[in-house]
């Protein structure tokens, strides 16, 4: 937070004082204000939370459950009072016999059933239970013991997902830096062309004044003046186009940096006469390039993630074992007779699950995950081939840009000398206005090509750094 606040204060101070903004300042502002980069950071944070969720599966889980029920009726196990006959021990037979009421005529029988001498009374109220209000609760601890390797696979996947989110953020960061660099050097290029266009307008205007005086003196025709006027109008139109292009380029750079697009600013390199060029080596170690490219790193992580998904699907086909412990309470309870109050007890046990037959569903999911992992490996190999071609193309383009710059500088020296000689000859009256204008046009073209070549070297250097994966910022 302090770092962000310091950056904001620095940027505001820079803008308020209209100081020159360097390329590094533009990069810092773009990295700080880019919404996609901020989203990427949130994705990393989300992936870290998922990693913590996966790690929690190793640990025992503690759950509390509760319930309440209202029942309309009571439980009555018997409909009325019951009388149970009592048996007495008979020493003669060595067993228990019912004591039957006897009369002189024999045992007393009522409705076909002998009448016992004694009965045990079982009242209906003793087997009637009040269950109108039932409360229940349980505190359960579950510890996974063996889940077929799924927990470890998910932990590996979430860890790799965090690294993948970071790698994708690094890739996006490189893209932001590259876009800022391109916009920055585009502004520098157009600023140089603005100065060139102004110089060209000044040259043509000076020629126009000379020809106008010559017309007044009768040594030049109005046709000569009209041709110079046309050139001057074309130069002014070109200057207007350059001014508009410069304004739009500054708006683009301001938008990339998070500034107000209507804010006017001065870049540190926009008033330089030439852009320094640093030569690079033509050969590169592709193994180092692959190690530095974030895209390759992302594909490698994606391949490992899909391998982890395959292991997770395989775990679904293996046995699973977990230990459990629970303390449950209920009201009413029957632990010591039926009582309308809370009572509880501990329970300890284990559960296991063995998949037997799912009509190929589990095995096909495993094969699907393996196939997806193979696809990612093929994408990784294809990306390496394309990156190797990309590096070679960028290297050739950079070398070509350097050679083009050398040629443009040589052409500019010749154009400067040609313009000087044409102007001297025109003053001495041995050269025509068409020859002077041709020399001015050649001078303008040589300067414009030299500016384009310098900026092209810078852009090729930035692009080469991007494809090599070693952008410095």
Secondary structure by P-SEA (a helix, b strand, c coil): caaaaaaaaaaaaaaaacccccaaaaaaaaaaccaaaaaaaaaaaaaaaaaaaaaaccbbbbbbbbbbbbbcbbbbccccbbbbbbbbbbccccbbbbbcccccccccccccbbbbcbbbbbccccccccccbbbbbbbbbbbbccccaaaaaaaaaaaaaaaaaaaaaaaaaaaaaaaaaaaaaaaaaaaaaaaaaaaaaaaaaaaaaaaaaaaaaccccaaaaaaaaaaaaaaaaaaaaaaaaaaaaaaaaaaaacccccbbbbcccccccbbbbbbbbccccaaaaaaacaaaaaaaaaaaaaaaaaaaaaaaabbbbbbbbbccccccccccccccccccccccbbbbbbbccccaaaaaaaaaaaaaaaaaaaaaaaaaaaaaaaaaaaaaaaaaaaaaaaaaaaaaaaaaaaaaaaaaaaaaccccaaaaaaaaaaaaaaaaaaaaaaaaaaaaaaaaaaaaccccc
